[in-house]
C-alpha cells in the first residue's frame, strides 16, 4: 500500500472513530434526557392524581374521573393506582391490584422510586394525607421517545455515512497534497543515471522532512559524483601520463636488445630506463596524492593546527639539504597562541605547503626561498617568495590546473600536479591561493586562511 493511501486511511479511521464516539455520546445522552423527561411527566401525573383524589374530598369519584379525562392527556398505555395502608387499590374505578405488595412497600420505605419495567417507565410516590397514608404508582410507555430515537438513529447513520465518505476523499486529497513534493522527489530521482550524476533534486522552500530528505540526498549525490569523478580522473590521468615513459622504456629496451652492443651502450640504455622509471614514480606519487586529496575533499578530518609550528617543521626538513635554505619570518606575532590556530588536516596541509615550496626551489635552481607568516585580525596569511624566472601573466590562470607545467627548461619540468593539489587542498580548508609574478623577477604565492 502506498504511503498516501495509508495516510488517508489512518486519517479516515481516526476521524470516523472520533465521529462515531461523538455520535454515540449524543445518542445515549439524548435517550437519557428523554427518559428523565418522561419520568418527570410521570411524577407530575402522580402528584396531580394525589391532588385530585386525595385533597378534593368534596368532589365525587365520578366527577374526578371526568375532570381527569377531560383536562389531562392520557399517556400511551397509562396505568395509575392509589394504594391505601392495606396495599389495596382505591379511589380509581379500576381496583385491579397491578403492582405487587413488595413494590408498594418499597415505595413506602424509599418515599419515591422510579424504574423501567420492560417498555414501561414506572414512578411511585408515598403521599401522606388526613385520610391516611397512600402510595401512588404511575406507569406508561413513552412511544413518542421511541419514535424520536428511531428517527435520530436514522439521521445519525446517514450523517455518519456522508461524513465518512467525505473524510475518506478529503483525507486522500490532503495526503496527496502533502506528499506532492515527495512524488516530485521520486520522479527526479528516477532521472539520475551514471551519465548525469551532476543532477540535483529540488529542495523546495518548506523546512520539513521532505526538504531535509532532498538536502541529504543531494549531499549523498555530491559524494558519489566526487567518487566517480575521482575514478575517471585517476584512470584518465594515469593512462595519459604513464603511456609516454612506458613507451620510451619499451622502445629503449627493444633497441638495446635488437643486436649485440658495447657495455657502455647497455649502461646508457639502462640509465635511460632509470630516468623514465623515476619519472613514472613521480607521476604515480602525484596521482596517488591527488586521489588522496580528492577523497579527503569529501570527508576531511579537521583539527586545530598551529600554523607557525607546521612551518617550522617544514623548514627544518628542507634545511637539511645542502642546497638553498628556507627562511621563516613572522609578523604581528600575537600573545594568544589561539590566534595562530587554523582548522585543517595536518597531512594535507603539509602536502600543499611542501608542493609550493618545492616549486619555489625547483624554479629558482635551489636558491633561497623566503616564507612570511603574517597574523592579521581577520586572517592568517602565508607568503612564499622565490627567486625564479617568474610566470608570464598569460600562464598564471593555468598553473593551478592538473598536469599543466609552465617550465621552459627541461630541468624545471614536472608532472604538473603540485600546484593543482595545493590549490585544491587550500580551498578545502576555506583558504585561498593566489600568485603574483612577473617575468624575470620571481614569484610570490600568497595563502590566506580566514579566522572563525
LOSE-599101 format. One record per residue (C-alpha): residue number from 1; x, y, z. Coordinates in Angstrom, 3 decimals. Example, Ala and Ser with C-alpha at 12.3 -4.5 7.8 and 13.67 -1.06 7.14 Angstrom:
// LOSE-599101
[node 1, [12.300, -4.500, 7.800]],
[node 2, [13.670, -1.060, 7.140]],
This chain:
// LOSE-599101
[node 1, [0.000, 0.000, 0.000]],
[node 2, [1.317, 3.422, -0.932]],
[node 3, [2.163, 5.952, 1.740]],
[node 4, [-0.565, 8.363, 0.628]],
[node 5, [-3.160, 5.562, 0.854]],
[node 6, [-2.002, 4.630, 4.344]],
[node 7, [-2.095, 8.267, 5.468]],
[node 8, [-5.606, 8.789, 4.091]],
[node 9, [-6.762, 5.503, 5.647]],
[node 10, [-5.306, 6.336, 9.076]],
[node 11, [-6.757, 9.838, 8.909]],
[node 12, [-10.180, 8.473, 7.971]],
[node 13, [-10.137, 5.786, 10.671]],
[node 14, [-9.135, 8.200, 13.423]],
[node 15, [-11.652, 10.817, 12.292]],
[node 16, [-14.527, 8.351, 11.865]],
[node 17, [-13.837, 6.705, 15.220]],
[node 18, [-13.896, 10.132, 16.825]],
[node 19, [-17.098, 10.990, 14.989]],
[node 20, [-18.628, 7.649, 15.984]],
[node 21, [-17.759, 8.318, 19.612]],
[node 22, [-19.350, 11.775, 19.466]],
[node 23, [-22.494, 10.463, 17.770]],
[node 24, [-22.824, 7.639, 20.300]],
[node 25, [-22.378, 10.077, 23.172]],
[node 26, [-25.059, 12.372, 21.716]],
[node 27, [-27.360, 9.416, 21.023]],
[node 28, [-27.216, 7.915, 24.525]],
[node 29, [-27.319, 11.348, 26.174]],
[node 30, [-30.452, 12.143, 24.220]],
[node 31, [-32.013, 8.829, 25.262]],
[node 32, [-31.246, 9.525, 28.930]],
[node 33, [-32.611, 13.044, 28.602]],
[node 34, [-35.912, 11.826, 27.118]],
[node 35, [-36.091, 9.070, 29.709]],
[node 36, [-35.596, 11.558, 32.546]],
[node 37, [-38.153, 13.908, 30.985]],
[node 38, [-40.749, 11.132, 30.821]],
[node 39, [-40.032, 10.209, 34.457]],
[node 40, [-40.723, 13.841, 35.344]],
[node 41, [-44.012, 13.698, 33.434]],
[node 42, [-44.995, 10.537, 35.291]],
[node 43, [-44.089, 12.171, 38.574]],
[node 44, [-46.321, 15.083, 37.686]],
[node 45, [-49.131, 12.601, 36.941]],
[node 46, [-48.787, 11.060, 40.384]],
[node 47, [-48.872, 14.482, 42.077]],
[node 48, [-51.892, 15.605, 40.063]],
[node 49, [-53.607, 12.327, 40.865]],
[node 50, [-52.908, 12.873, 44.571]],
[node 51, [-54.357, 16.378, 44.464]],
[node 52, [-57.428, 15.304, 42.549]],
[node 53, [-58.341, 12.184, 44.514]],
[node 54, [-56.971, 12.795, 47.979]],
[node 55, [-57.236, 16.547, 48.511]],
[node 56, [-60.570, 17.183, 46.802]],
[node 57, [-62.772, 15.383, 49.356]],
[node 58, [-65.976, 17.183, 48.412]],
[node 59, [-65.839, 16.050, 44.757]],
[node 60, [-67.221, 12.634, 43.918]],
[node 61, [-65.039, 9.960, 42.366]],
[node 62, [-67.003, 10.027, 39.107]],
[node 63, [-66.614, 13.775, 38.830]],
[node 64, [-62.880, 13.443, 39.483]],
[node 65, [-62.552, 10.856, 36.733]],
[node 66, [-64.439, 13.155, 34.359]],
[node 67, [-62.146, 16.109, 35.168]],
[node 68, [-59.083, 13.902, 34.877]],
[node 69, [-60.076, 12.528, 31.472]],
[node 70, [-61.093, 15.981, 30.217]],
[node 71, [-58.049, 18.048, 31.247]],
[node 72, [-55.191, 15.533, 31.461]],
[node 73, [-53.750, 13.987, 28.339]],
[node 74, [-53.708, 10.232, 28.627]],
[node 75, [-50.274, 8.733, 28.104]],
[node 76, [-49.723, 5.680, 25.949]],
[node 77, [-50.630, 2.579, 27.986]],
[node 78, [-51.073, 4.701, 31.085]],
[node 79, [-51.785, 2.939, 34.372]],
[node 80, [-52.267, 4.816, 37.679]],
[node 81, [-53.040, 3.201, 41.020]],
[node 82, [-53.613, 4.596, 44.522]],
[node 83, [-52.937, 2.073, 47.296]],
[node 84, [-54.126, 2.523, 50.879]],
[node 85, [-52.415, 1.338, 54.042]],
[node 86, [-53.540, -2.233, 53.316]],
[node 87, [-51.856, -2.106, 49.897]],
[node 88, [-55.310, -2.308, 48.221]],
[node 89, [-56.195, -0.227, 45.147]],
[node 90, [-58.716, 2.513, 45.936]],
[node 91, [-60.371, 5.722, 44.625]],
[node 92, [-59.864, 4.895, 40.939]],
[node 93, [-62.653, 2.857, 39.339]],
[node 94, [-60.237, 0.107, 38.228]],
[node 95, [-59.362, -1.592, 41.504]],
[node 96, [-57.024, -4.160, 39.932]],
[node 97, [-54.001, -4.687, 42.127]],
[node 98, [-51.471, -4.364, 39.176]],
[node 99, [-48.342, -3.867, 41.328]],
[node 100, [-47.209, -6.293, 43.989]],
[node 101, [-47.076, -5.559, 47.692]],
[node 102, [-43.298, -5.771, 47.513]],
[node 103, [-43.161, -2.812, 45.097]],
[node 104, [-45.716, -0.850, 47.167]],
[node 105, [-43.780, -1.405, 50.386]],
[node 106, [-40.585, -0.351, 48.631]],
[node 107, [-42.274, 2.967, 47.806]],
[node 108, [-43.358, 3.371, 51.411]],
[node 109, [-39.810, 2.777, 52.525]],
[node 110, [-37.985, 4.965, 49.997]],
[node 111, [-40.768, 7.598, 49.663]],
[node 112, [-40.152, 7.828, 45.907]],
[node 113, [-38.917, 5.369, 43.286]],
[node 114, [-38.629, 5.232, 39.526]],
[node 115, [-37.631, 2.285, 37.388]],
[node 116, [-38.041, 0.736, 33.967]],
[node 117, [-40.181, -2.370, 33.582]],
[node 118, [-39.761, -3.695, 30.036]],
[node 119, [-41.016, -0.951, 27.731]],
[node 120, [-42.738, 0.821, 30.621]],
[node 121, [-41.406, 3.538, 32.873]],
[node 122, [-42.766, 3.492, 36.414]],
[node 123, [-42.860, 6.215, 39.104]],
[node 124, [-44.087, 5.689, 42.630]],
[node 125, [-44.531, 8.232, 45.461]],
[node 126, [-45.585, 7.996, 49.080]],
[node 127, [-48.330, 10.512, 49.899]],
[node 128, [-49.431, 11.279, 53.488]],
[node 129, [-52.977, 12.647, 53.780]],
[node 130, [-55.556, 13.308, 56.514]],
[node 131, [-57.388, 10.259, 55.210]],
[node 132, [-54.324, 8.062, 55.692]],
[node 133, [-51.017, 7.066, 54.119]],
[node 134, [-51.187, 6.284, 50.414]],
[node 135, [-48.887, 5.028, 47.687]],
[node 136, [-49.445, 6.328, 44.165]],
[node 137, [-47.878, 4.438, 41.241]],
[node 138, [-47.996, 5.627, 37.624]],
[node 139, [-46.784, 3.741, 34.569]],
[node 140, [-46.806, 4.387, 30.808]],
[node 141, [-44.987, 3.627, 27.574]],
[node 142, [-43.044, 6.560, 26.102]],
[node 143, [-43.963, 5.784, 22.495]],
[node 144, [-43.007, 9.240, 21.246]],
[node 145, [-39.481, 8.780, 22.595]],
[node 146, [-39.081, 5.515, 20.696]],
[node 147, [-40.230, 7.253, 17.538]],
[node 148, [-37.800, 10.138, 18.086]],
[node 149, [-34.929, 7.811, 18.868]],
[node 150, [-35.604, 5.796, 15.729]],
[node 151, [-35.589, 8.951, 13.594]],
[node 152, [-32.467, 10.226, 15.348]],
[node 153, [-30.742, 6.894, 14.728]],
[node 154, [-31.545, 7.009, 11.009]],
[node 155, [-30.340, 10.616, 10.738]],
[node 156, [-27.112, 9.779, 12.556]],
[node 157, [-26.452, 6.784, 10.298]],
[node 158, [-26.923, 8.952, 7.213]],
[node 159, [-24.706, 11.683, 8.657]],
[node 160, [-22.070, 9.103, 9.576]],
[node 161, [-22.023, 7.625, 6.054]],
[node 162, [-21.832, 11.056, 4.397]],
[node 163, [-19.096, 12.290, 6.715]],
[node 164, [-17.172, 9.004, 6.373]],
[node 165, [-17.132, 9.324, 2.585]],
[node 166, [-16.196, 12.999, 2.890]],
[node 167, [-13.356, 12.202, 5.284]],
[node 168, [-12.078, 9.422, 3.044]],
[node 169, [-11.991, 11.675, -0.025]],
[node 170, [-10.617, 14.688, 1.831]],
[node 171, [-8.012, 12.523, 3.592]],
[node 172, [-6.779, 11.227, 0.258]],
[node 173, [-6.704, 14.761, -1.149]],
[node 174, [-4.773, 16.059, 1.856]],
[node 175, [-2.299, 13.156, 1.750]],
[node 176, [-1.775, 13.652, -1.980]],
[node 177, [-1.206, 17.372, -1.494]],
[node 178, [1.178, 16.921, 1.430]],
[node 179, [3.165, 14.200, -0.361]],
[node 180, [3.274, 16.023, -3.690]],
[node 181, [6.887, 17.162, -3.031]],
[node 182, [7.775, 13.519, -2.326]],
[node 183, [6.285, 12.462, -5.677]],
[node 184, [8.324, 15.185, -7.352]],
[node 185, [11.405, 13.974, -5.478]],
[node 186, [10.812, 10.368, -6.636]],
[node 187, [10.321, 11.442, -10.263]],
[node 188, [13.529, 13.470, -10.172]],
[node 189, [15.488, 10.619, -8.586]],
[node 190, [14.362, 8.346, -11.446]],
[node 191, [16.124, 10.696, -13.879]],
[node 192, [19.548, 10.179, -12.274]],
[node 193, [21.847, 7.873, -14.230]],
[node 194, [25.574, 7.277, -14.251]],
[node 195, [25.835, 9.796, -17.089]],
[node 196, [24.273, 12.724, -15.170]],
[node 197, [25.489, 12.439, -11.588]],
[node 198, [25.685, 16.226, -11.524]],
[node 199, [21.862, 16.323, -11.439]],
[node 200, [20.374, 17.571, -8.143]],
[node 201, [16.792, 17.294, -6.912]],
[node 202, [14.819, 20.366, -5.955]],
[node 203, [14.994, 21.086, -2.245]],
[node 204, [11.997, 23.418, -2.063]],
[node 205, [11.324, 26.212, 0.404]],
[node 206, [9.446, 24.340, 3.149]],
[node 207, [11.576, 23.384, 6.140]],
[node 208, [10.014, 19.952, 6.508]],
[node 209, [11.177, 16.335, 6.470]],
[node 210, [10.865, 16.061, 2.672]],
[node 211, [13.111, 19.096, 2.237]],
[node 212, [15.585, 17.573, 4.701]],
[node 213, [15.480, 14.307, 2.727]],
[node 214, [16.209, 16.205, -0.510]],
[node 215, [19.149, 18.028, 1.121]],
[node 216, [20.661, 14.802, 2.441]],
[node 217, [20.136, 13.111, -0.923]],
[node 218, [21.891, 15.976, -2.709]],
[node 219, [24.770, 15.703, -0.241]],
[node 220, [24.964, 11.983, -0.993]],
[node 221, [24.983, 12.702, -4.733]],
[node 222, [27.788, 15.194, -4.138]],
[node 223, [29.903, 12.463, -2.553]],
[node 224, [29.000, 9.928, -5.258]],
[node 225, [29.782, 12.368, -8.034]],
[node 226, [33.097, 13.187, -6.374]],
[node 227, [33.914, 9.466, -6.186]],
[node 228, [33.031, 8.877, -9.860]],
[node 229, [34.978, 11.950, -10.948]],
[node 230, [37.940, 10.764, -8.889]],
[node 231, [37.808, 7.339, -10.532]],
[node 232, [37.541, 8.733, -14.055]],
[node 233, [40.193, 11.382, -13.440]],
[node 234, [42.626, 8.899, -11.952]],
[node 235, [42.193, 6.454, -14.854]],
[node 236, [42.412, 9.177, -17.499]],
[node 237, [45.411, 10.867, -15.915]],
[node 238, [47.215, 7.609, -15.268]],
[node 239, [46.679, 6.298, -18.800]],
[node 240, [47.744, 9.616, -20.328]],
[node 241, [50.776, 10.371, -18.197]],
[node 242, [52.164, 6.841, -17.855]],
[node 243, [51.889, 5.988, -21.522]],
[node 244, [54.844, 8.182, -22.593]],
[node 245, [57.510, 6.927, -20.122]],
[node 246, [56.385, 3.322, -20.549]],
[node 247, [56.602, 3.673, -24.334]],
[node 248, [60.116, 5.184, -24.100]],
[node 249, [61.226, 2.399, -21.779]],
[node 250, [59.900, -0.273, -24.135]],
[node 251, [61.462, 1.349, -27.215]],
[node 252, [64.809, 1.831, -25.471]],
[node 253, [64.824, -1.782, -24.274]],
[node 254, [63.896, -3.091, -27.720]],
[node 255, [66.644, -1.044, -29.369]],
[node 256, [69.213, -2.212, -26.824]],
[node 257, [68.233, -5.862, -27.318]],
[node 258, [67.937, -5.715, -31.101]],
[node 259, [71.660, -6.539, -31.521]],
[node 260, [74.861, -7.079, -29.604]],
[node 261, [76.194, -3.793, -28.208]],
[node 262, [79.032, -2.444, -26.113]],
[node 263, [78.756, -2.372, -22.351]],
[node 264, [78.625, 1.405, -22.461]],
[node 265, [75.583, 1.247, -24.742]],
[node 266, [73.783, -1.062, -22.318]],
[node 267, [74.656, 1.275, -19.459]],
[node 268, [73.295, 4.195, -21.450]],
[node 269, [70.069, 2.281, -22.169]],
[node 270, [69.678, 1.283, -18.530]],
[node 271, [70.331, 4.865, -17.460]],
[node 272, [67.520, 5.995, -19.749]],
[node 273, [65.251, 3.322, -18.285]],
[node 274, [66.122, 4.517, -14.783]],
[node 275, [65.284, 8.107, -15.711]],
[node 276, [61.938, 7.053, -17.145]],
[node 277, [61.307, 4.875, -14.086]],
[node 278, [61.986, 7.812, -11.772]],
[node 279, [59.619, 9.946, -13.814]],
[node 280, [56.972, 7.225, -13.607]],
[node 281, [57.481, 7.039, -9.864]],
[node 282, [56.947, 10.798, -9.568]],
[node 283, [53.836, 10.609, -11.731]],
[node 284, [52.384, 7.717, -9.722]],
[node 285, [53.132, 9.529, -6.454]],
[node 286, [51.453, 12.659, -7.765]],
[node 287, [48.373, 10.738, -8.915]],
[node 288, [48.068, 8.948, -5.587]],
[node 289, [48.437, 12.226, -3.700]],
[node 290, [45.774, 13.741, -5.915]],
[node 291, [43.473, 10.791, -5.231]],
[node 292, [44.093, 11.192, -1.515]],
[node 293, [43.299, 14.894, -1.697]],
[node 294, [40.097, 14.234, -3.631]],
[node 295, [38.995, 11.577, -1.179]],
[node 296, [39.681, 13.866, 1.749]],
[node 297, [37.730, 16.575, -0.050]],
[node 298, [34.555, 14.634, 0.651]],
[node 299, [35.260, 13.947, 4.324]],
[node 300, [38.196, 15.919, 5.706]],
[node 301, [39.377, 15.107, 9.203]],
[node 302, [39.892, 18.604, 10.569]],
[node 303, [41.681, 19.510, 13.759]],
[node 304, [43.277, 22.555, 15.347]],
[node 305, [46.765, 23.166, 13.901]],
[node 306, [49.370, 25.729, 14.965]],
[node 307, [50.418, 27.173, 11.626]],
[node 308, [53.755, 28.508, 12.965]],
[node 309, [54.750, 25.087, 14.300]],
[node 310, [53.859, 23.485, 10.955]],
[node 311, [56.058, 25.978, 9.094]],
[node 312, [58.989, 25.420, 11.459]],
[node 313, [58.762, 21.637, 10.964]],
[node 314, [58.675, 22.053, 7.180]],
[node 315, [61.592, 24.478, 7.332]],
[node 316, [63.658, 22.059, 9.397]],
[node 317, [63.116, 19.272, 6.838]],
[node 318, [64.001, 21.455, 3.842]],
[node 319, [67.065, 22.938, 5.504]],
[node 320, [68.601, 19.506, 5.949]],
[node 321, [69.532, 19.655, 2.266]],
[node 322, [72.877, 21.134, 1.209]],
[node 323, [71.143, 23.412, -1.331]],
[node 324, [69.215, 26.685, -0.783]],
[node 325, [67.610, 27.442, 2.560]],
[node 326, [64.023, 28.118, 3.550]],
[node 327, [63.769, 31.138, 5.853]],
[node 328, [60.719, 31.786, 8.054]],
[node 329, [59.629, 35.269, 9.169]],
[node 330, [56.664, 36.044, 11.409]],
[node 331, [54.941, 39.420, 11.550]],
[node 332, [52.436, 40.601, 14.172]],
[node 333, [53.139, 37.671, 16.473]],
[node 334, [50.144, 37.501, 18.842]],
[node 335, [50.362, 36.870, 22.569]],
[node 336, [47.437, 34.456, 22.425]],
[node 337, [48.525, 31.138, 20.790]],
[node 338, [44.919, 30.548, 19.684]],
[node 339, [45.385, 33.313, 17.104]],
[node 340, [47.870, 31.053, 15.305]],
[node 341, [45.435, 28.126, 15.036]],
[node 342, [43.507, 27.039, 11.937]],
[node 343, [41.169, 24.135, 11.221]],
[node 344, [42.815, 21.728, 8.752]],
[node 345, [44.063, 18.233, 8.081]],
[node 346, [47.764, 18.217, 9.043]],
[node 347, [48.839, 15.738, 6.344]],
[node 348, [47.078, 17.528, 3.508]],
[node 349, [48.216, 20.951, 4.707]],
[node 350, [51.830, 19.760, 4.734]],
[node 351, [51.417, 18.372, 1.180]],
[node 352, [50.081, 21.720, -0.040]],
[node 353, [52.839, 23.817, 1.579]],
[node 354, [55.587, 21.391, 0.520]],
[node 355, [54.358, 21.419, -3.080]],
[node 356, [54.519, 25.228, -3.235]],
[node 357, [57.944, 25.327, -1.553]],
[node 358, [59.209, 22.531, -3.804]],
[node 359, [58.161, 24.526, -6.866]],
[node 360, [59.902, 27.605, -5.476]],
[node 361, [63.204, 25.755, -5.016]],
[node 362, [62.928, 23.998, -8.379]],
[node 363, [62.227, 27.084, -10.474]],
[node 364, [64.818, 29.184, -8.639]],
[node 365, [67.503, 26.474, -9.142]],
[node 366, [67.732, 25.827, -5.401]],
[node 367, [68.226, 29.453, -4.382]],
[node 368, [66.925, 30.612, -1.019]],
[node 369, [63.155, 30.748, -0.530]],
[node 370, [61.512, 33.180, 1.883]],
[node 371, [58.300, 32.396, 3.801]],
[node 372, [56.450, 35.213, 5.581]],
[node 373, [53.751, 34.425, 8.170]],
[node 374, [51.568, 37.478, 8.809]],
[node 375, [48.955, 37.264, 11.593]],
[node 376, [46.153, 39.724, 10.883]],
[node 377, [42.913, 40.460, 12.731]],
[node 378, [40.679, 38.572, 10.291]],
[node 379, [43.035, 36.153, 8.546]],
[node 380, [46.350, 34.285, 8.648]],
[node 381, [48.487, 34.941, 5.569]],
[node 382, [51.462, 32.936, 4.321]],
[node 383, [53.560, 34.407, 1.503]],
[node 384, [56.194, 32.189, -0.173]],
[node 385, [58.665, 34.102, -2.360]],
[node 386, [61.204, 32.591, -4.716]],
[node 387, [63.969, 33.992, -6.967]],
[node 388, [62.945, 32.108, -10.086]],
[node 389, [62.315, 33.316, -13.640]],
[node 390, [58.728, 34.306, -12.881]],
[node 391, [55.484, 33.282, -14.581]],
[node 392, [54.041, 35.180, -17.568]],
[node 393, [50.633, 36.793, -16.983]],
[node 394, [49.053, 34.675, -19.742]],
[node 395, [50.050, 31.442, -17.989]],
[node 396, [49.108, 32.379, -14.422]],
[node 397, [45.485, 31.301, -14.951]],
[node 398, [46.557, 27.757, -15.887]],
[node 399, [49.169, 26.919, -13.258]],
[node 400, [46.542, 25.504, -10.868]],
[node 401, [45.153, 23.113, -13.471]],
[node 402, [46.195, 19.430, -13.301]],
[node 403, [49.178, 18.290, -15.412]],
[node 404, [49.965, 21.834, -16.537]],
[node 405, [53.572, 22.997, -16.492]],
[node 406, [54.866, 26.467, -17.372]],
[node 407, [58.523, 25.340, -17.364]],
[node 408, [60.512, 26.228, -20.471]],
[node 409, [63.634, 24.303, -19.424]],
[node 410, [63.887, 20.541, -19.016]],
[node 411, [65.348, 20.751, -15.504]],
[node 412, [62.201, 22.546, -14.371]],
[node 413, [59.842, 20.009, -15.914]],
[node 414, [57.455, 18.192, -13.532]],
[node 415, [54.210, 16.266, -13.606]],
[node 416, [52.079, 19.413, -13.258]],
[node 417, [50.290, 18.114, -10.145]],
[node 418, [51.912, 20.057, -7.307]],
[node 419, [50.153, 23.419, -7.577]],
[node 420, [46.880, 21.763, -8.577]],
[node 421, [46.866, 19.678, -5.386]],
[node 422, [47.966, 22.659, -3.296]],
[node 423, [45.126, 24.796, -4.637]],
[node 424, [42.571, 22.015, -4.075]],
[node 425, [43.736, 21.332, -0.511]],
[node 426, [43.830, 25.001, 0.500]],
[node 427, [40.341, 25.522, -0.958]],
[node 428, [39.194, 22.522, 1.074]],
[node 429, [40.176, 24.362, 4.270]],
[node 430, [38.280, 27.523, 3.219]],
[node 431, [41.517, 29.231, 2.244]],
[node 432, [42.641, 31.000, -0.928]],
[node 433, [45.811, 30.648, -3.011]],
[node 434, [46.931, 33.480, -5.294]],
[node 435, [50.042, 34.070, -7.371]],
[node 436, [51.798, 37.354, -8.054]],
[node 437, [54.614, 37.054, -10.537]],
[node 438, [56.461, 38.940, -13.261]],
[node 439, [58.762, 37.577, -15.892]],
[node 440, [62.384, 37.708, -14.709]],
[node 441, [61.522, 38.938, -11.191]],
[node 442, [60.328, 35.843, -9.339]],
[node 443, [57.029, 34.640, -7.933]],
[node 444, [55.017, 35.137, -4.782]],
[node 445, [52.387, 32.595, -3.692]],
[node 446, [50.020, 34.075, -1.130]],
[node 447, [47.918, 31.754, 1.061]],
[node 448, [45.149, 33.200, 3.218]],
[node 449, [43.149, 31.328, 5.888]],
[node 450, [40.189, 33.204, 7.430]],
[node 451, [39.758, 33.242, 11.198]],
[node 452, [36.439, 31.912, 12.555]],
